[in-house]
Amino acid sequence: MQRALVIRSNGSTWKVAAESVGMDYRTLRKYVRDHPDATDFLERQTQDALDQSHSKLIAAAPLAAQRLIDVIHDENNRGYVVVQAVDSLFRIIDRGITDRESAEQIKDIKESLNALEGGRVDEI
């Protein structure tokens, strides 16, 4: 069951995951429905797969940023290509600023709640 759930957590369909370990997908689905710990396991495995993917994307970010800058600076690129690259650059910058401001606002709200309640505020 765990092998099938690991396969499922990596993006395979229920049918492919079940057949990969020699079972019917309905058996796998029923098992997950009947065993809450299987759902927890599947969620942890899925989160691990997402974390690994996210780490790879973060590691590639400097190269991707440099490639975007190279596209913008390349005099041989057509205007519409450069315009799209510049638009992407500004959207990325704007998103980063918005995310940072949101994180700061959430921190301020947590601190305010903590001060009002006189206790600890747990992560939301």
N, C-alpha and C positions, 0 to 999 in steps of 0.2 A: 504494500500500500504506500509506504513512504517513497519508494522509488518512483511510483506512478505520480505521486503528488509533487515530487521534485521536478519531474518532467513537465507536469502541468504548470508549475510555478515559473518555468522558463518560457512560457508562451504557447505551449502546445495545447491543442484542443483536448477535451475530456476523452474523446474517442482515441486519439493518437496516444495520449498518456497511458490509457488503460491497455490498449493493444500492445504497447511497447513492453509491457511486463506480462503479457499473456492473459489478460482478463477482459471481460466485457465492460464497456464504459458505464452501463447501468449499475453494475456491481460497485464500481468505484464511486459513482455519484451517491448511491444508497449508503455506502460506508461513511462517506463524508457527512451526509445528512444525519446519520444515526450516532456519529461520534464527534462531539464538539472539539475534542482534542485534535482531531484530524483537520478541522477548520483552522484551529490555531496554528498547527504545523504548516499548513498550506500558506497561511498569511505570513508567517515568519520567513518561509522559503521565498515567497514572492517579494517580500521586502528586501531580503538579502540579494536577490537577483537585481532588483532596482538599484540598490546601493552600489553594487558592482558596476552596473551600467553608468550610473551617475559619476562614479570615480573615474571611469574611462573618459567620459565627456569632459570632466574638469581637467584631466591631464592633457587633453587635446586642445583646450581652449586657447592657450598662448599661440599655438600654431595656426588655429583658425582665425584668431584676431590678426595675426601677421598677414595671412592670406587675404583677408578682407582689406587691409591697408594696402597691400600690394596691388589689388584690383583697382582701388581708388587712384593710386599713383601711376598706374600703367597708362602711358600716353597712347598706346595702341588700342586700348579698349574703346568701344563705341560709347557714345554719350549715355544711352539708356542703361548700359551695363554699369557705368560709373554712378549714375543717378540711383539705381537700385542698391548699389553697395553703400553709398552715402546714407540712403534712407535706412538701410539695415543698421548701419553704425549708430545713427541717432536713436533708433528704436532701442537698441541694446543699451546705450548710455542712459536713456530715459527710464528704462525698466530697472536698471541697477539703482538709480537715484530713488525711484518710487519704492522699490523693495527695502532699501536702507531706511528711508523715512518711515515706512510702515513698521519696520522692526523697532525703531526708536519710539514710535508712538505706543506700540504694544508694551514695550519696557516701561514707559512712563505710566501707562494705565495700571500695570501690575504693581508698580511702586506705590501709586496712589491708593489702590485697593488694599495693599499691605498696610499702609499707614492708617487707613480708615478702620480696618478690622483689627489692627494691632497684632496681627499674626502673620503667618507665612502664606503666600499665594502659590499654589501648585501650578505647574506648567499646564497650559490648556492645549 
